[in-house]
Amino acid sequence: MTRKRRIPPSPLPQRDGVDPVRVRLPPEDSWTTVREYLVDRLSGAGDGVVDRMMDDGLFVGVDGKTVAGLPYEPGMFVWFHRDLPAEVPVPFPLEVVYRDEHIVVADKPHFLATTPRGSHVVETALARLRRKLGIPALGAAHRLDRLTAGLVLFTVRPEERGAYQALFREKRVRKEYEAVAPYESGLGLPTTVRSRILKERGVMAARQVEGEVNAVSRVELVERRGDGLARYRLVPSTGQTHQLRVHMSALGVPILGDPLYPVVTDPVPDGEFRRPLQLVARALEFTDPVTGVEHRFRSGRMLEAWVSYADWAAQ
C-alpha cells in the first residue's frame, strides 16, 4: 500500500486572515518546468499574470524560496497568494458568543460569507475572526449561507477540527432557526417536511425532486400578528443546501427577503445590504467531543421585519 504523502506546512503566512493557495504538481510528467505547469494550470488568471508573479518570486516551494527556473517535479508543493478581489465591507458586527481553547462560537450577520469562496475572501466570518482574535489556525466546523445570520462554530486547533465536523455530519448537533414569513391559516402546524433536495453546481436555486428523502425539517408557529406575518421556529435534522428556504417555500410561506424561493430574482449583488433574508440560526446545542461539556448557545440577533416591517420593507 502506498503511504499518503504528508502535506508540509505552508512557508507563507496568512494575508488578511486568508491562507495562501497550495498547488501540488500532478504525477504525470507533461511539463518541463514548474513555470510551464503553472502557466497551464492558472491560465484563467489572465495573459502574462503567472509569468509576472513568477518573475517577482511570488511562487515558492516548501523551503519558502522561489520556484522560478526549477524543473518540473511530480508531487512538488507550490504556494502563492492570489490577488484578492476588491470587496465592499459588510457593515455589520461579527460578535463572539463563546471562546475557549478548543472552539469559538460567533454570531454572524446577514450578508457575510462564512468562509472564503469566490468573490468573498477577506470579507468573511473566518477571515475576520482570524484577524480579530489572532488565531491563524482557526477553521470552520460548518457553514451558513451568506444571506443567513446566526451562530457558526469554529475550531481553534486543526487536529481537533474533524471531531467537531463529525458532530454535524453525524447529526449530533441540535440546530434551531427562526424565520419571518407570511401567515397561512390553512397550514397545519407544527409539521415535519420530508423531501429530496437537489442542488446542482452552477444553478443558484435548489429544487425538490423524486427519490429517497435527504432533507427533513420541523416547522412550528411561534406567534402571528395582524399584518399577515408570522414568526416560525425551524428545526432541521439534516443539512442540505438551502433546505429551510426550500421547505418554507414549498409550504406556501416563503421566508421574507429570499431572492431565490419561490421565484429566482436577480442575485443579491456585492455591496447590497437592503432587506436581509429574515432567517437566523438561533440556537446550537451539542456535547463537546473533546471536553465532554454540554454546550447551549443562542443568537441575540433580531429579525428586522418582525421588529419593524415598515422599516425593513422601506430599505
VENZIPE-V863648 format. One record per residue. N is the residue number from 1. PSI is psi in degrees with one decimal (999 if undefined). OMEGA is omega in whole degrees, 0 to 359 (none if undefined). Layout:
N;PSI;OMEGA
N;PSI;OMEGA
This chain:
1;133.0;179
2;126.4;181
3;134.5;179
4;132.0;183
5;131.3;180
6;138.2;178
7;119.7;181
8;158.6;178
9;153.2;181
10;134.7;176
11;-8.0;180
12;140.7;176
13;165.9;174
14;159.1;175
15;118.2;182
16;34.7;179
17;9.5;183
18;131.6;180
19;151.0;171
20;159.0;177
21;136.6;177
22;131.5;178
23;135.6;174
24;126.3;182
25;130.0;184
26;164.0;185
27;-27.8;180
28;145.0;186
29;65.2;185
30;-0.3;183
31;151.9;181
32;-38.4;183
33;162.2;175
34;-38.7;179
35;-46.0;181
36;-43.6;181
37;-46.4;182
38;-34.6;176
39;-40.9;178
40;-49.2;185
41;-39.0;186
42;34.8;183
43;-26.1;180
44;-9.9;181
45;-18.1;180
46;157.4;182
47;127.6;174
48;-7.7;184
49;-47.2;182
50;-42.2;179
51;-41.3;179
52;-44.5;179
53;-38.5;178
54;-45.6;180
55;-28.0;179
56;1.4;178
57;26.6;185
58;-9.3;173
59;122.9;183
60;157.7;177
61;-168.7;185
62;-23.9;180
63;1.5;180
64;1.4;181
65;153.5;181
66;146.0;178
67;6.2;178
68;130.1;178
69;-5.7;182
70;144.9;176
71;158.1;179
72;133.1;179
73;108.7;180
74;136.1;179
75;-7.6;179
76;142.7;175
77;139.0;178
78;138.3;179
79;151.6;173
80;160.0;173
81;125.6;176
82;156.7;175
83;124.3;183
84;139.6;180
85;154.0;174
86;125.5;183
87;139.7;175
88;123.0;180
89;135.3;175
90;116.5;191
91;39.7;180
92;145.1;184
93;148.3;172
94;112.1;188
95;138.7;176
96;119.0;181
97;-35.4;184
98;146.6;177
99;132.4;169
100;-165.0;185
101;-5.5;182
102;-38.0;187
103;160.3;170
104;130.8;175
105;123.3;183
106;151.3;177
107;99.0;188
108;136.6;176
109;164.1;171
110;151.1;174
111;-2.7;179
112;119.3;178
113;153.5;180
114;-49.4;183
115;158.9;180
116;130.5;180
117;132.3;178
118;-126.4;182
119;-2.0;179
120;106.0;185
121;-70.0;180
122;-39.0;180
123;67.3;176
124;158.8;180
125;-42.5;182
126;-48.9;181
127;-40.3;178
128;-46.0;182
129;-39.1;178
130;-42.2;180
131;-44.4;184
132;-43.2;185
133;-11.8;182
134;38.8;179
135;87.8;183
136;-30.4;184
137;1.5;181
138;137.1;180
139;157.7;180
140;133.6;176
141;-20.2;178
142;-175.6;182
143;153.6;166
144;149.1;173
145;150.4;178
146;-35.6;184
147;-9.7;180
148;135.4;177
149;168.4;171
150;-161.8;192
151;133.4;176
152;136.6;180
153;129.0;177
154;153.5;180
155;144.6;183
156;-39.2;186
157;121.5;182
158;-35.4;183
159;-14.8;179
160;-7.2;186
161;-41.2;182
162;-36.3;180
163;-38.9;180
164;-36.1;176
165;-33.3;180
166;-27.9;177
167;-43.8;181
168;-41.3;181
169;-36.8;183
170;10.2;175
171;41.1;178
172;17.9;175
173;131.7;173
174;118.0;180
175;134.7;178
176;131.2;179
177;163.3;175
178;141.5;182
179;153.4;172
180;128.2;183
181;169.9;178
182;152.9;174
183;133.7;179
184;111.0;186
185;-28.7;182
186;1.0;182
187;115.7;182
188;109.3;182
189;148.8;2
190;157.4;177
191;157.9;176
192;122.9;180
193;128.5;178
194;125.7;180
195;176.0;172
196;123.7;181
197;133.1;178
198;126.9;175
199;111.6;182
200;140.1;180
201;132.0;179
202;-7.4;178
203;126.2;187
204;-44.3;186
205;142.2;171
206;166.9;179
207;156.4;177
208;136.3;182
209;167.7;176
210;150.5;177
211;-174.9;183
212;136.2;181
213;130.9;175
214;4.6;182
215;123.1;182
216;126.5;181
217;134.1;173
218;132.1;181
219;125.7;181
220;143.9;174
221;122.8;178
222;-51.2;176
223;158.1;178
224;164.4;177
225;174.3;191
226;-12.9;182
227;9.4;176
228;5.7;179
229;158.8;177
230;158.3;177
231;131.9;186
232;146.1;170
233;128.3;182
234;125.0;183
235;98.2;179
236;142.6;173
237;0.3;173
238;175.1;186
239;51.2;178
240;152.1;178
241;127.8;177
242;21.1;188
243;-51.6;184
244;-35.9;179
245;-40.9;178
246;-45.1;184
247;-38.8;178
248;-40.1;177
249;-40.5;181
250;-28.2;177
251;-6.4;181
252;13.6;179
253;69.3;182
254;145.2;182
255;136.7;180
256;138.5;178
257;8.8;182
258;118.5;181
259;-0.4;184
260;-29.0;187
261;130.5;7
262;-11.7;183
263;132.9;177
264;120.4;175
265;-170.9;179
266;137.1;178
267;150.9;179
268;114.7;184
269;157.0;175
270;136.6;180
271;-1.0;178
272;115.7;185
273;23.2;181
274;151.8;175
275;64.9;180
276;148.5;175
277;128.9;185
278;64.1;180
279;129.5;180
280;137.6;172
281;97.9;192
282;-38.0;187
283;147.5;173
284;131.3;176
285;131.8;179
286;160.1;173
287;123.3;182
288;121.6;183
289;-13.8;180
290;-46.2;185
291;-18.4;183
292;1.2;181
293;140.4;175
294;112.2;182
295;138.3;173
296;114.7;182
297;149.5;181
298;133.4;178
299;140.2;177
300;6.8;183
301;138.0;177
302;148.6;174
303;114.8;192
304;-37.0;182
305;-23.4;178
306;-36.9;179
307;-44.9;179
308;92.3;181
309;-38.4;182
310;-42.7;179
311;-42.7;180
312;-45.3;183
313;-25.0;182
314;-7.6;182
315;999;none
